Amino acid sequence: MIGKCSRNVKILHESSSRATVGYFFLGEDWRQGWQHVQVWVCCGMMTPRQIFMAALKREPVPRPAVGSATSIVTTDLMDEVGVGFPRAHLEPRAMAELAAAGHELLGYDNVMPLFSVWHESAALGCEVDWGDAGRMPDSSGRVFAEMKSPLEVPDDWLDRAPCQVPLQALRYLRQRFDDQVAVVGKVFGPWTLGYHLYGVEELLMATLLSPDDVRRALRGLIDITVAFGKAQLAAGADALTLADHCTRDLCSPNAYRDFLLPIHTELQERLDCPLILHICGDTSDRIPMIAQTGIGCFHYDSKVPARRARELARERLSLMGGTNNLQVLRRGNRVEIAADVAEKLECGTDILGPECAVPLDAPWRGLRLLAELGKGMVTR
C-alpha cells in the first residue's frame, strides 16, 4: 500500500515474507525529485521483473531499473562464470548460464541470452565464425549476389541450431528465474538482415538505384523477424530487443522515413509485445520518428546526449542505456561511473545500462558498479 508521510512525499511499503529494499521518495515515483531519495528498509517491494517491465512503459517504479538490451558479456565475466565463447553461442545451457550472470553477478533486472548479431542470419545460410573469448562472431560472406536476387528462405530455418539454441536458452532462463527477473529476447530487423544476406554496399546502393528491390527484400525479411520474435515469446521472453543497424552513417533520415518507419511500426503491431528498439550511433535525427512507431522503449547510444534524447523522445518513449562503453564502463573509475549514472537519472533515462554490446575487454565489475549505484540512487 502507499502511506502518506507529508504533502508530496510518499513511502511505499507492503507486508511480505520477502525482505527487500524500498525507497522514500518525492512524488509518484523516483523520477520526481530523485536527488532527494533516501534508502528506506521495508518489505515486499516490486520484483526486478516488475520494475523492468514497468520502466519499459514509463510506469511508476520504486527505484530506477537497470538492464541491458544487448550483450553484457566480457572476457573476465566468462572467466568468472566458467562459460565462454564460442560455447555460449552454440550450446543452450552454456548460453543460459552466461546470460544468468547479468542478474546473479551484475545485479541487472533482466537477462538477455543472444550475445551476437548472427543467429537468424546463420539459420538463413550465412557462414559464421562464432569467435572466441576475445573475439565476437562475424561473417565475411553473403547469401545473395544482388538485390534483384529472389529471397529464398529455407523451410526449416527456424528449426536449425542457430535459432533453436537461443530458444532453448530462453526456456532455461524462464524456468530458472520464474517471475522474479525479466527475460528479454532479441531479433534483428529487416535492414540488418539485409546487410547480412545481400551485403552492406549492395543494400545501400540499391536504396538509390533500385529502391523497389529493397522494399521487396525488406517485405520478405520482416516475416523472418516476426517469426523468430514470436518463437522467443513462446519460449518465455517477456520483451524483445529489436536491433536494426540504421544509424545515420548507413541510413539517412529520409531513408529511415521511407523504408523503415512503416516497417518498425508494423513490427510493433505484429509482434504485439514490449519492444526495445536498439540503433547504434547518433540517432537524434530519427528519435521523433521512432516515437511515432508505437514502440515503447528506445535503447540509445551515448552519441546522443541523455538530455537531448529525452527532449526528442518527449514523454512517449521510455529510454534505456546511453552509458558510454569505452570511456565510462571500460576505462571509468567509481567517480566517473557515479557521475554518469547521476546524469542519466537527472535527464530522465528510465532504464540504466550500457549503450550497446559491451566490449569484451571491459571489466565486469564496472557493469556491476553501475547497477549498484543506480539502484542505490548514487553514492559517490
Secondary structure as GFF3:
##gff-version 3
##sequence-region A 1 380
A	DSSP	beta_strand	2	6	.	.	.	ID=ss1
A	DSSP	beta_strand	9	12	.	.	.	ID=ss2
A	DSSP	beta_strand	19	26	.	.	.	ID=ss3
A	DSSP	three_ten_helix	34	36	.	.	.	ID=ss4
A	DSSP	beta_strand	38	43	.	.	.	ID=ss5
A	DSSP	alpha_helix	48	56	.	.	.	ID=ss6
A	DSSP	beta_strand	65	66	.	.	.	ID=ss7
A	DSSP	alpha_helix	75	81	.	.	.	ID=ss8
A	DSSP	alpha_helix	87	90	.	.	.	ID=ss9
A	DSSP	alpha_helix	92	104	.	.	.	ID=ss10
A	DSSP	beta_strand	110	111	.	.	.	ID=ss11
A	DSSP	alpha_helix	119	123	.	.	.	ID=ss12
A	DSSP	three_ten_helix	157	159	.	.	.	ID=ss13
A	DSSP	alpha_helix	161	177	.	.	.	ID=ss14
A	DSSP	beta_strand	182	188	.	.	.	ID=ss15
A	DSSP	alpha_helix	190	198	.	.	.	ID=ss16
A	DSSP	alpha_helix	200	209	.	.	.	ID=ss17
A	DSSP	alpha_helix	211	234	.	.	.	ID=ss18
A	DSSP	beta_strand	239	243	.	.	.	ID=ss19
A	DSSP	alpha_helix	253	255	.	.	.	ID=ss20
A	DSSP	pi_helix	256	260	.	.	.	ID=ss21
A	DSSP	alpha_helix	261	271	.	.	.	ID=ss22
A	DSSP	beta_strand	275	278	.	.	.	ID=ss23
A	DSSP	alpha_helix	287	290	.	.	.	ID=ss24
A	DSSP	beta_strand	297	300	.	.	.	ID=ss25
A	DSSP	alpha_helix	306	313	.	.	.	ID=ss26
A	DSSP	beta_strand	318	321	.	.	.	ID=ss27
A	DSSP	pi_helix	325	330	.	.	.	ID=ss28
A	DSSP	alpha_helix	334	347	.	.	.	ID=ss29
A	DSSP	beta_strand	351	352	.	.	.	ID=ss30
A	DSSP	alpha_helix	364	375	.	.	.	ID=ss31
###
